[in-house]
């Protein structure tokens, strides 16, 4: 792998370019990146998408030079700013230290400018040339305004503004916001950001979106946040499996990616089915030829030996020819990914399935909430962190007791909660976990035998993944199993707490469509801006409101 990185402290501006050609990288014998090509130029904004484990973060490491690919070429002209999901903290380092590191070039340019200005005053013959160089560098970096830009970013991202604060005292989210603010305040040709929305509130998201859209350099953005991709990305690199195993590049922003991916999937499915149909036809032709060779070629009694002798070789040749045709038309197209199939959930017309009356949880859900859920109810729960969204869902499902108020569930109504994060992963196979859970529901009389649904029918895990232990599954695959278990109970009321966490973009879109069409009652707590947009017609329950939340205030 060839890497050419001519980097100085100064941005390259319009000359900046980040080019990746034919990059391949394997780990433990398993391909992680295969045939990646991309060219990032000033004002181009690349979104990198794909399920967990597809190599998105690995690609960023290759772009920075932290990882060397097995083959391919990376060429970079210009400066980089990188924000990974996690940041190593050195003992004693403060917020101000991190700011100084990111603004080191600006600091150096201003110091050089001051030194050369002093040289001019003393008549140094080389001072004029040094002053012109320093002034040019300071102007390119906009060095005089660098600290103000960082302070502005710290404030708008909700980061710690006290530069004396040790980084070790900050949470993971706080450290990330400080790091991101420093990058947005500095002057870099390329910004490489790994899931930058994970620790931001609504105001921070708006600020980040605005800054990325206005960034004069290039952006490479690894994200599951569909709203950010929709608002920012001009080009999308999809690392999920394709017909030929190569990554796909889609122009036209996030909308172009969605349209292109749907067309790609349709072509994939059509070609796969065509190959399977041709293979089945040739298999049938071979079987019929073999049957004729065994018995069908024998002529009627009285036919001469010569006729029998001449017919037999022809039938043998026909069998060989059809066998050759079958081998030449093997199914080479890999099977396309399984689509998610949302199961039919039960409905009870005219019945209040679940009612909450003036429920509160001391210190966790301080405003009393009253609501009633019927079949077909679609409700989005909103509010800032700490407002009690997860607590309310736990109360509705019976996992938490309210400090005040009452929750009533209709007799026989099944209520199921998909929690934010997966439980501790065990060593049992995913298929066994699913089968045992559904079997328990049947044995306890919660489900009838004819109401069960198979794991394969849902299309959430491949047969290979279903045969692995839960511990071996990726975070996204474990989340798929959680969703499968939630739907396996065929709930009348489905409660979902941040359901898009760790799920791929295609699955989230299929899930959103299923939730909107189901006859069950659905309650959704989410910060996902695109999911909120997609569920615009649903009723709203805002836990950040100042007045008690009642049925009259829903929507």
C-alpha positions as CSV (number, residue, x, y, z in Angstrom):
1,X,0.0,0.0,0.0
2,X,1.4,3.4,-1.0
3,X,0.6,6.4,1.2
4,X,1.6,9.9,0.1
5,X,1.0,12.5,2.8
6,X,2.7,15.8,2.0
7,X,1.5,17.7,5.1
8,X,2.6,21.1,6.4
9,X,1.0,23.1,9.2
10,X,-0.9,25.2,6.6
11,X,-4.1,24.2,4.9
12,X,-3.9,23.6,1.2
13,X,-7.2,25.3,0.5
14,X,-8.4,24.7,-3.0
15,X,-5.5,22.4,-3.8
16,X,-6.5,20.0,-1.0
17,X,-7.4,16.5,-2.0
18,X,-7.8,13.1,-0.3
19,X,-7.8,10.2,-2.7
20,X,-8.4,6.5,-1.9
21,X,-7.8,3.9,-4.7
22,X,-8.5,0.2,-4.4
23,X,-8.0,-0.1,-0.7
24,X,-8.2,-3.6,0.8
25,X,-7.8,-4.6,4.4
26,X,-8.3,-7.9,6.2
27,X,-8.2,-8.8,9.9
28,X,-7.9,-12.4,11.1
29,X,-8.3,-13.6,7.5
30,X,-11.7,-11.8,7.2
31,X,-12.0,-8.9,4.7
32,X,-12.9,-5.7,6.4
33,X,-12.5,-3.2,3.5
34,X,-12.5,-4.4,-0.1
35,X,-12.0,-2.2,-3.1
36,X,-12.7,1.2,-1.5
37,X,-12.4,4.2,-3.9
38,X,-13.2,7.8,-3.0
39,X,-12.0,11.3,-3.7
40,X,-12.6,14.0,-1.2
41,X,-12.2,17.6,-2.4
42,X,-13.0,21.0,-0.9
43,X,-16.7,21.4,-0.1
44,X,-17.4,17.8,-0.8
45,X,-19.1,16.0,2.1
46,X,-19.0,12.2,2.2
47,X,-21.3,10.2,4.4
48,X,-20.0,6.7,5.2
49,X,-22.7,4.2,6.0
50,X,-23.1,0.5,6.8
51,X,-24.0,-1.9,9.5
52,X,-21.8,-2.3,12.6
53,X,-18.6,-4.2,11.8
54,X,-18.5,-3.2,8.1
55,X,-15.3,-1.2,8.5
56,X,-16.5,2.4,8.8
57,X,-14.2,3.4,11.7
58,X,-11.4,1.3,10.2
59,X,-11.7,3.3,7.0
60,X,-11.2,6.6,9.0
61,X,-8.0,5.0,10.5
62,X,-6.8,4.2,7.0
63,X,-7.4,7.8,5.8
64,X,-5.4,9.2,8.8
65,X,-2.6,6.8,8.2
66,X,-3.1,5.2,11.7
67,X,-3.7,1.9,9.8
68,X,-1.9,0.7,6.7
69,X,-4.1,-1.2,4.3
70,X,-3.0,-4.5,2.8
71,X,-3.2,-3.1,-0.7
72,X,-4.3,0.1,-2.4
73,X,-3.2,3.7,-2.3
74,X,-4.1,6.7,-0.1
75,X,-2.9,10.1,-1.2
76,X,-3.5,13.2,0.9
77,X,-2.7,16.9,0.2
78,X,-3.9,19.1,3.1
79,X,-4.4,19.0,6.8
80,X,-6.7,16.7,8.8
81,X,-8.9,17.1,11.9
82,X,-10.1,13.8,13.4
83,X,-12.8,13.1,16.0
84,X,-13.1,9.4,16.9
85,X,-15.9,8.0,19.1
86,X,-13.5,7.6,22.1
87,X,-10.7,9.8,23.2
88,X,-7.7,8.7,25.3
89,X,-7.1,10.9,28.3
90,X,-3.6,11.7,29.5
91,X,-3.4,12.4,33.3
92,X,-3.3,16.1,34.1
93,X,-4.3,17.3,30.6
94,X,-6.9,20.0,30.7
95,X,-9.5,21.4,28.3
96,X,-7.1,24.3,27.6
97,X,-4.4,21.8,26.7
98,X,-6.6,20.2,24.1
99,X,-7.4,23.7,22.7
100,X,-3.7,24.5,22.5
101,X,-3.0,21.3,20.6
102,X,-5.6,22.0,18.0
103,X,-4.6,25.6,17.6
104,X,-0.9,25.0,17.7
105,X,-0.5,26.2,14.0
106,X,-2.4,29.4,14.7
107,X,-0.3,30.0,17.9
108,X,2.9,29.4,15.9
109,X,1.9,31.7,13.1
110,X,1.1,34.6,15.5
111,X,4.3,34.0,17.4
112,X,6.3,34.1,14.2
113,X,4.5,37.3,13.2
114,X,5.5,39.0,16.4
115,X,9.1,37.8,16.2
116,X,9.5,39.0,12.6
117,X,7.8,42.3,13.5
118,X,10.5,42.8,16.2
119,X,13.1,42.0,13.5
120,X,11.8,44.7,11.3
121,X,12.1,47.2,14.1
122,X,15.7,46.3,14.7
123,X,16.6,46.3,10.9
124,X,17.1,42.6,10.5
125,X,17.6,42.2,6.7
126,X,15.6,38.9,6.6
127,X,12.8,40.1,8.7
128,X,10.7,41.4,5.8
129,X,10.6,38.1,4.1
130,X,9.8,36.3,7.4
131,X,7.1,38.8,8.2
132,X,5.4,38.3,4.9
133,X,5.5,34.5,5.3
134,X,4.2,34.7,8.9
135,X,1.4,37.1,7.8
136,X,0.4,34.9,5.0
137,X,0.2,31.9,7.4
138,X,-1.8,33.8,10.0
139,X,-4.3,35.0,7.3
140,X,-4.7,31.5,5.9
141,X,-5.4,30.1,9.4
142,X,-7.4,33.2,10.5
143,X,-5.2,32.9,13.6
144,X,-6.5,36.0,15.3
145,X,-10.0,34.6,15.5
146,X,-9.1,31.0,16.4
147,X,-9.8,31.2,20.1
148,X,-13.1,33.0,19.6
149,X,-14.2,30.2,17.2
150,X,-13.3,27.5,19.7
151,X,-15.2,29.3,22.5
152,X,-18.2,29.7,20.3
153,X,-18.2,26.0,19.4
154,X,-17.7,25.0,23.1
155,X,-20.8,27.1,24.0
156,X,-23.0,25.9,21.2
157,X,-22.1,22.3,21.6
158,X,-22.9,22.4,25.3
159,X,-19.2,21.6,26.2
160,X,-17.2,22.6,29.2
161,X,-15.9,26.2,28.6
162,X,-13.5,26.3,31.7
163,X,-10.1,25.7,30.1
164,X,-8.6,24.7,33.5
165,X,-10.9,21.7,33.9
166,X,-9.0,18.4,33.8
167,X,-10.2,16.1,31.0
168,X,-10.2,13.1,33.3
169,X,-13.0,14.7,35.3
170,X,-15.3,14.9,32.3
171,X,-17.6,12.2,31.1
172,X,-17.1,10.5,27.7
173,X,-19.8,12.8,26.2
174,X,-18.3,15.9,27.6
175,X,-14.8,15.1,26.4
176,X,-16.1,14.3,22.9
177,X,-17.9,17.7,22.8
178,X,-14.7,19.5,23.8
179,X,-12.8,17.6,21.1
180,X,-15.4,18.4,18.5
181,X,-15.5,22.1,19.4
182,X,-11.7,22.3,19.0
183,X,-11.8,20.8,15.6
184,X,-14.6,23.1,14.5
185,X,-12.7,26.1,15.8
186,X,-9.5,25.2,14.1
187,X,-8.8,25.5,10.4
188,X,-8.4,22.1,8.7
189,X,-8.7,21.0,5.0
190,X,-10.5,17.8,6.0
191,X,-12.7,16.9,8.9
192,X,-13.1,13.1,9.7
193,X,-15.8,12.6,12.2
194,X,-17.0,9.2,13.7
195,X,-20.6,9.3,14.9
196,X,-20.4,13.0,15.9
197,X,-24.1,13.3,17.0
198,X,-23.9,10.6,19.8
199,X,-23.4,13.2,22.6
200,X,-25.2,16.3,21.3
201,X,-28.6,17.8,22.2
202,X,-30.9,19.5,19.7
203,X,-29.0,22.9,19.8
204,X,-25.6,21.1,19.4
205,X,-27.0,19.2,16.4
206,X,-28.2,22.3,14.7
207,X,-24.8,24.0,15.3
208,X,-22.8,21.0,14.0
209,X,-25.0,20.7,10.9
210,X,-24.6,24.4,10.1
211,X,-20.8,24.3,10.6
212,X,-20.4,21.2,8.4
213,X,-22.5,22.6,5.6
214,X,-20.4,25.8,5.7
215,X,-17.0,24.1,6.0
216,X,-14.8,25.2,3.0
217,X,-12.8,21.9,3.1
218,X,-13.9,18.3,2.7
219,X,-15.8,16.2,5.3
220,X,-15.9,12.5,5.8
221,X,-18.7,11.6,8.1
222,X,-19.3,8.2,9.6
223,X,-22.8,8.2,11.0
224,X,-26.1,6.3,11.4
225,X,-27.9,9.7,11.9
226,X,-30.1,10.0,8.9
227,X,-31.1,13.6,9.6
228,X,-27.4,14.7,9.7
229,X,-26.6,12.7,6.5
230,X,-29.7,14.1,4.8
231,X,-28.8,17.7,5.8
232,X,-25.0,17.5,5.2
233,X,-23.8,14.7,2.9
234,X,-23.3,15.3,-0.9
235,X,-22.0,11.8,-1.6
236,X,-22.6,8.5,0.3
237,X,-20.2,5.5,0.5
238,X,-22.1,2.4,1.3
239,X,-20.0,-0.4,2.9
240,X,-22.8,-2.9,3.2
241,X,-22.8,-6.0,1.0
242,X,-23.5,-5.6,-2.7
243,X,-24.0,-7.9,-5.7
244,X,-20.2,-8.1,-6.5
245,X,-18.9,-7.5,-3.0
246,X,-17.6,-4.0,-3.8
247,X,-18.7,-0.8,-1.9
248,X,-21.1,1.5,-3.7
249,X,-20.8,5.2,-4.1
250,X,-24.0,7.2,-4.5
251,X,-24.2,10.9,-5.6
252,X,-27.1,13.2,-5.0
253,X,-26.8,13.2,-1.2
254,X,-28.7,11.0,1.2
255,X,-31.8,11.0,-1.1
256,X,-29.6,9.8,-4.0
257,X,-28.3,7.0,-1.8
258,X,-31.7,5.9,-0.7
259,X,-33.0,5.8,-4.3
260,X,-29.8,4.2,-5.6
261,X,-29.8,1.5,-2.9
262,X,-33.4,0.6,-3.6
263,X,-32.6,0.2,-7.3
264,X,-29.4,-1.8,-6.6
265,X,-31.4,-4.1,-4.3
266,X,-34.1,-4.7,-6.9
267,X,-31.4,-5.5,-9.6
268,X,-29.7,-7.8,-7.1
269,X,-32.9,-9.7,-6.3
270,X,-33.9,-10.0,-10.0
271,X,-30.5,-11.3,-11.1
272,X,-30.4,-13.8,-8.2
273,X,-33.8,-15.1,-9.0
274,X,-33.0,-15.4,-12.7
275,X,-29.9,-17.4,-11.9
276,X,-31.8,-19.6,-9.6
277,X,-34.6,-20.2,-12.2
278,X,-32.0,-21.0,-14.9
279,X,-30.2,-23.4,-12.5
280,X,-33.5,-25.1,-11.7
281,X,-34.4,-25.5,-15.4
282,X,-31.0,-26.9,-16.3
283,X,-31.2,-29.3,-13.3
284,X,-34.5,-30.6,-14.5
285,X,-33.1,-31.0,-18.1
286,X,-30.2,-33.0,-16.7
287,X,-32.6,-35.2,-14.7
288,X,-34.8,-35.9,-17.7
289,X,-31.8,-36.8,-19.8
290,X,-30.5,-39.1,-17.2
291,X,-33.9,-40.8,-17.0
292,X,-33.9,-41.3,-20.8
293,X,-30.4,-42.8,-20.6
294,X,-31.5,-45.3,-18.0
295,X,-34.8,-46.5,-19.6
296,X,-36.4,-44.1,-22.0
297,X,-34.1,-44.8,-25.0
298,X,-34.9,-48.5,-25.3
299,X,-36.8,-49.0,-28.6
300,X,-39.8,-51.3,-29.0
301,X,-39.4,-55.1,-29.5
302,X,-38.2,-56.1,-32.9
303,X,-36.0,-53.1,-33.3
304,X,-32.5,-54.0,-34.5
305,X,-29.3,-54.0,-32.5
306,X,-27.9,-51.4,-34.8
307,X,-30.6,-48.8,-34.0
308,X,-30.1,-49.4,-30.3
309,X,-26.4,-49.0,-30.6
310,X,-26.7,-45.7,-32.4
311,X,-29.2,-44.2,-30.1
312,X,-27.3,-44.9,-26.8
313,X,-24.3,-42.7,-27.5
314,X,-26.5,-39.8,-28.5
315,X,-28.3,-40.0,-25.1
316,X,-25.0,-40.2,-23.3
317,X,-23.8,-37.1,-25.1
318,X,-27.0,-35.3,-24.2
319,X,-26.5,-36.1,-20.5
320,X,-22.9,-34.8,-20.7
321,X,-24.0,-31.7,-22.6
322,X,-26.7,-30.9,-20.0
323,X,-24.2,-31.5,-17.1
324,X,-21.8,-29.1,-18.7
325,X,-24.6,-26.5,-19.2
326,X,-25.5,-26.9,-15.5
327,X,-21.9,-26.4,-14.3
328,X,-21.5,-23.4,-16.6
329,X,-24.6,-21.7,-15.2
330,X,-24.0,-22.2,-11.5
331,X,-25.6,-19.6,-9.2
332,X,-22.7,-17.2,-8.8
333,X,-24.8,-14.3,-7.5
334,X,-24.8,-14.2,-3.7
335,X,-28.2,-14.2,-2.1
336,X,-29.4,-10.7,-1.4
337,X,-29.9,-9.5,2.2
338,X,-33.1,-10.6,3.7
339,X,-35.8,-7.9,4.0
340,X,-37.3,-7.2,7.4
341,X,-40.8,-8.5,7.6
342,X,-42.9,-6.8,10.3
343,X,-45.3,-9.4,11.7
344,X,-49.0,-8.8,11.9
345,X,-49.7,-7.6,15.4
346,X,-53.2,-8.1,17.0
347,X,-55.7,-5.3,17.5
348,X,-58.8,-4.9,19.7
349,X,-61.2,-2.4,18.4
350,X,-62.9,-0.1,20.9
351,X,-60.8,-1.3,23.9
352,X,-58.5,0.8,26.1
353,X,-55.5,-1.4,26.2
354,X,-53.5,0.6,28.7
355,X,-54.3,3.6,30.8
356,X,-52.0,5.7,32.9
357,X,-53.5,8.2,35.4
358,X,-51.4,10.9,36.9
359,X,-48.3,8.7,37.1
360,X,-45.1,10.1,38.6
361,X,-41.8,8.7,39.6
362,X,-40.0,10.7,42.3
363,X,-36.8,12.2,40.9
364,X,-37.1,10.6,37.5
365,X,-40.6,11.6,36.1
366,X,-41.6,14.7,38.0
367,X,-44.5,15.8,35.9
368,X,-47.7,13.7,36.2
369,X,-48.7,11.9,33.0
370,X,-52.1,10.8,32.0
371,X,-52.7,8.9,28.7
372,X,-54.8,6.1,27.2
373,X,-53.7,3.7,24.5
374,X,-56.0,2.0,22.0
375,X,-55.2,-0.3,19.1
376,X,-53.8,1.9,16.3
377,X,-52.6,4.6,18.7
378,X,-49.3,6.1,17.5
379,X,-47.4,8.2,20.0
380,X,-44.0,9.8,20.1
381,X,-42.6,10.7,23.5
382,X,-40.2,13.7,23.4
383,X,-38.2,15.8,25.9
384,X,-34.6,16.5,26.9
385,X,-32.4,14.0,28.6
386,X,-33.5,13.4,32.1
387,X,-37.1,14.3,31.4
388,X,-38.2,10.8,32.2
389,X,-38.9,9.2,28.7
390,X,-37.3,5.8,29.6
391,X,-38.9,5.9,33.1
392,X,-42.3,6.4,31.6
393,X,-42.0,3.5,29.3
394,X,-40.8,1.3,32.2
395,X,-43.8,2.3,34.2
396,X,-46.2,1.6,31.3
397,X,-44.7,-1.9,30.9
398,X,-44.8,-2.6,34.6
399,X,-41.0,-2.8,35.1
400,X,-41.0,0.3,37.4
401,X,-43.5,1.3,40.1
402,X,-44.8,4.9,40.0
403,X,-44.5,7.0,43.1
404,X,-48.0,8.3,42.5
405,X,-50.7,7.5,40.1
406,X,-52.0,4.3,38.6
407,X,-51.4,2.1,35.5
408,X,-54.2,-0.2,34.2
409,X,-53.8,-2.8,31.5
410,X,-56.7,-4.6,29.8
411,X,-57.1,-8.2,30.6
412,X,-55.0,-10.3,28.2
413,X,-53.3,-7.3,26.6
414,X,-49.7,-8.0,25.8
415,X,-47.3,-5.1,26.4
416,X,-43.7,-5.3,25.3
417,X,-40.8,-2.9,25.7
418,X,-37.7,-2.7,23.5
419,X,-35.1,-1.1,25.8
420,X,-32.4,1.3,24.7
421,X,-29.5,-1.1,25.1
422,X,-29.1,-4.9,24.8
423,X,-28.8,-7.0,28.0
424,X,-25.5,-8.7,28.8
425,X,-24.7,-11.1,26.0
426,X,-24.6,-14.8,26.9
427,X,-23.1,-17.9,25.4
428,X,-26.4,-19.4,24.1
429,X,-27.0,-19.3,20.3
430,X,-29.3,-16.6,19.1
431,X,-31.7,-19.1,17.6
432,X,-31.9,-21.0,20.9
433,X,-32.6,-17.8,22.9
434,X,-35.4,-16.9,20.5
435,X,-37.0,-20.4,20.4
436,X,-36.8,-20.8,24.2
437,X,-38.4,-17.4,24.8
438,X,-41.3,-18.1,22.4
439,X,-41.7,-21.5,23.9
440,X,-42.1,-20.0,27.3
441,X,-44.8,-17.7,26.1
442,X,-46.7,-20.6,24.7
443,X,-46.3,-22.8,27.8
444,X,-47.5,-19.9,30.0
445,X,-50.5,-19.3,27.9
446,X,-49.4,-15.8,26.7
447,X,-49.4,-17.0,23.1
448,X,-51.3,-19.7,21.2
449,X,-49.2,-22.0,19.1
450,X,-50.6,-20.6,15.9
451,X,-49.5,-17.1,16.9
452,X,-45.8,-17.9,17.0
453,X,-43.4,-16.5,14.4
454,X,-40.1,-18.0,13.4
455,X,-36.9,-16.1,13.6
456,X,-36.1,-16.6,10.0
457,X,-39.5,-15.3,9.0
458,X,-38.7,-11.9,10.5
459,X,-35.6,-11.5,8.3
460,X,-33.6,-9.9,11.1
461,X,-30.8,-12.4,11.4
462,X,-29.3,-14.7,8.7
463,X,-29.2,-18.4,9.4
464,X,-25.4,-18.1,10.0
465,X,-25.8,-15.3,12.6
466,X,-28.7,-17.1,14.3
467,X,-26.4,-20.0,14.8
468,X,-23.8,-17.9,16.6
469,X,-23.7,-17.3,20.4
470,X,-25.2,-13.9,21.3
471,X,-21.7,-12.9,22.6
472,X,-20.3,-13.4,19.1
473,X,-22.8,-11.1,17.5
474,X,-22.0,-7.5,16.8
475,X,-23.8,-4.7,18.7
476,X,-26.1,-4.2,15.7
477,X,-26.9,-7.9,15.4
478,X,-27.7,-8.1,19.1
479,X,-30.0,-5.2,18.7
480,X,-31.7,-7.1,15.8
481,X,-32.2,-10.0,18.2
482,X,-33.7,-7.7,20.8
483,X,-36.2,-6.5,18.2
484,X,-37.0,-10.0,17.2
485,X,-37.8,-11.0,20.8
486,X,-40.0,-7.9,21.2
487,X,-42.0,-8.8,18.2
488,X,-42.1,-12.5,19.0
489,X,-44.6,-11.8,21.8
490,X,-47.0,-10.3,19.2
491,X,-47.8,-7.4,21.5
492,X,-51.0,-5.4,21.5
493,X,-48.9,-2.4,22.8
494,X,-45.3,-2.0,21.6
495,X,-43.1,0.4,23.5
496,X,-39.7,1.4,21.9
497,X,-37.0,3.3,23.6
498,X,-34.5,4.8,21.1
499,X,-35.2,1.9,18.6
500,X,-32.8,3.2,16.0
501,X,-29.7,2.7,18.3
502,X,-27.1,0.5,16.5
503,X,-29.5,-0.4,13.6
504,X,-28.6,0.0,10.0
505,X,-30.3,2.7,7.9
506,X,-32.2,0.2,5.6
507,X,-33.6,-1.7,8.7
508,X,-34.6,1.6,10.4
509,X,-36.6,2.6,7.3
510,X,-38.3,-0.8,7.1
511,X,-39.1,-0.7,10.8
512,X,-40.5,2.8,10.5
513,X,-42.8,1.6,7.7
514,X,-43.9,-1.4,9.7
515,X,-44.7,0.7,12.8
516,X,-46.8,3.1,10.9
517,X,-48.8,0.3,9.3
518,X,-49.4,-2.0,12.3
519,X,-52.7,-2.2,14.0
520,X,-51.1,-2.4,17.5
521,X,-50.6,0.6,19.7
522,X,-47.1,2.0,19.4
523,X,-45.3,4.3,21.8
524,X,-41.9,5.6,20.7
525,X,-39.3,7.5,22.7
526,X,-36.5,8.9,20.5
527,X,-34.0,11.7,19.9
528,X,-33.6,10.5,16.3
529,X,-34.5,13.6,14.2
530,X,-35.2,11.7,11.0
531,X,-37.5,9.3,12.9
532,X,-39.4,12.3,14.3
533,X,-39.7,13.7,10.8
534,X,-41.0,10.3,9.5
535,X,-43.5,10.0,12.3
536,X,-44.8,13.6,11.8
537,X,-48.5,12.7,11.8
538,X,-48.2,10.7,15.0
539,X,-49.4,12.2,18.3
540,X,-46.8,13.9,20.5
541,X,-46.2,13.8,24.3
542,X,-43.6,16.3,25.4
543,X,-42.2,15.6,28.8
544,X,-40.3,18.8,28.6
545,X,-43.5,20.8,28.9
546,X,-44.1,22.9,32.0
547,X,-47.6,21.7,32.6
548,X,-48.8,18.2,33.6
549,X,-49.1,15.9,30.6
550,X,-52.7,14.8,30.1
551,X,-54.7,13.2,27.3
552,X,-55.9,16.6,26.2
553,X,-52.4,17.8,25.6
554,X,-51.3,14.9,23.4
555,X,-50.5,16.0,19.9
